[in-house]
Amino acid sequence: MKYLTGNMLKHAKNFEVMLVTTNGFVKTNGECVMGRGIANQVAKRIPNAPKLLGDSIKKNGNIVQCFFKNDKIELWSFPVKPAYGKEENLVAHMKGKIHGRVPGWAVKAELPLIEKSLQQLVARVERIGKKKILALPFGCGAGELSWKNSVESLAKKYLDDRFTICSFNQSDFEK
């Protein structure tokens, strides 16, 4: 696994695949919620991305999958949040605002789901033969997890030098 500092979208041109951390919640209009982080940045640049991702989730489930492709890059979903979560797992800015059945975008990222996504990612990369994959620290932005304290060690179990983790903050990678 390699590390890179800076704007992920500006670095994407040097990669075959860019991972977009996602949740499995699909709205009644068929769109996946892409409200924060890299998902939101992608949705602003590719207006039909939420619908493309929603269609992919409805067809195949909340899994690692390509939901957008052009002659420059493929965008793959990387689930870090479920379709629905538990009220006690709400992200900080949603505490007290949602009760009962909680949509996945409103909960913290889940390590078991990240591990499952890592397994799916590696299997897909092996099957398809991609060699340059760009990601960000899985679940560490709007998902409220810590790269250094929990996610990095999990990622190191699965990812080799085909995978580059990009962050705005160099401090994410310092011990």
Buried (B, 14 or more C-beta within 10 A) or exposed (E): BEBBBEEBBEBBEEBBBBBBBBBBBBEEEBBBBBEBBBBBBBBEEBEEBBBBBBBBBEEEEBBBBBBBEEEEBBBBBBBBBBBBBEBEBBBEEBEEEBEEEBBBBBBBBBBEBBBBBBEBBBEBBEEEEBEBBBBBBBBBBBBBBEBBEBBBEBBEEBBEEBBBBBBEEEEBBEE
